[in-house]
Amino acid sequence: MSGIYDFTVKNQKGEEISLKQYEGKTLLIVNTATGCGFTPQYEGLENLYKKYKDQGFVILDFPCNQFGNQAPGSDDEIHEFCTLKYNVSFPQFAKVDVNGENEIPLYTFLKEQQKGMLNSKIKWNFTKFLVDKTGNVVERYAPTVKPEDIDQKIKEIL
């Protein structure tokens, strides 16, 4: 794999989706959970998405149950929760592993792009990767970084 657009991922219905469809867009890729202390960040993520989606910004949401069993539901249940509680309208994908032997290749790639990091392992849900329009990983944000704190950087690279 040479770039982010070469990857395919599964949507919440289990269908293969090529990331090629997001070429030329600014992306925020986030591993999420519905029962996490950071779950309220869905509101901030949705606000960013609504603010910038017409300028070519997309959030890609990958539920992950690897941290404290905090995303235990099915893909449909997770989607329903996010839609009803936080009015999420950005693309949500099938639940994934972001670390270990079953991690999806996209996350292997994202972590490899973080040159200079001693430990590229994802530490918790709501880790965020900001990707520019040409597919370069610009920044990795810890779960404690709120979506609104990324607003200025998104604005800069749009």
N, C-alpha and C positions, 0 to 999 in steps of 0.2 A: 504494500500500500504506500502510495507516495503522498497522498494528501487527504484532508478531511472529506472531500467530496467523493472519494473512492469507496467510502463505507456504506453499507446497508444496515439498517436497524429494523426492528419489528415495532409496528404501531400497536396500540392497545388491543387490536383485533387479531394480532399475530401475523399481519401481512408485512412482507418485506418492503421497506421504503428506502429509496436511494437518497443519500444526503446531497446528491448532485442537484436536486430540486431547490436547494438552498444556496447554490452558488451565486455570488454577487451580493449576498445579504450579510449583515452583521448578526452574529449568533451569540446567545448566552445559553450555554449548555449546563444544566443543573441536575444533580442527583437529589431526589426528594423523598419525603416520607410523610404520611398522613398523621402519625402519632408521635411526632418529634417536638421538642421544645422550640425548634425553628420553623415548624409548620406555618405559623402566622406569616412567614415571609411570602407565602403564596399571594397575599394581598399586595405586597410591594412589587412582586414580580408581575402580577397582572397590571398594576398601574404603569410600570415601565413598558410593558408590551403595548398597552393601549396608547401610551404617549408617543411611541416611536415606530409602531408597526407600519404606518403609512410611509415611513422613510426607509423601509427595508430592514427593519429589525425583527428578529424572531427569537423566541425562547423555546428551547427544546428540553422538555421535562422527562427525565428518566427516573421513575420510582425505583427505590432500592431498599431491600429488606435486610441488608447485611449489618446494620448497626442497631443493636438492641431490639430486633424484631419490630421495628416501628412503621413498617409498611406491610402488614400481614394480609391485607385483603387481595382479592382478585384484581386484575387490571380494570375490569368494569366497575368494581366497587370503589377503587381508588379514583377513577375518573368521575364517578357520580359524587363522591365526597368533595372533590376539588371544585366541581361545577356548582354544586348546591351551596357549599359553605363559602367559597372564595370567588365564585363566578369566573373561574379560569377559562380562558378562550384560546390560549396558546397551545401548540401541539404537545400532546402527551403520548408517551410510548409505552411499550410493554415493560414490566418490571425487569430490572437487570442486576447483575453483579458488577461492581466497579473495581473490585480488588480480587486477587486470588486466581486460582486455576480456571474458574468459570467467568472471569471478567470479559465483557464484550470487547472486541478489538478496538472500537471507537475510544473506549476509556484507556486502553493501553497506549494508543496514539496520543491522546490528550496529555496523559501523564509524562510521556516521553518528550513532549514539547517544552516541558518546564526545565530547561537546562539550568544547572547550578543548584537544583534542589537536592538536598541530601537524601530525603525520603519522599519519593513521589506518591506514596500510598495515600489514597483518599482516607481522611481521618474520621469523617462523619457526613451525614446527609446535609444537603444544601451547600456543598462545595460547588463553586461556579467557575466556568471557563468562558472567557470572553474571546470571541473569534472575529477577526476583521473580514471585510468583504472579499479578500483574496484567500481566505482559509487559514490565515496565520493565527495561532493562539497568542493573543496579546497579553493576557493576564489571567492568573488563577486567584480566586478569592476564597478565603476560609469561610466556613459556615456562619461565623459570627459577623461577617460583613453583610450588612443589610442591603437589600436591592437598591434602596434610595441612595446609598453611598456610592453606587456604581454609575449613577445617572450621568454625571459629568463626563466620565470616561466614554460612555456609550455615545453621548452627544459629540464628543471630539472625533470619534472614529467613523461616525455615520457620514 
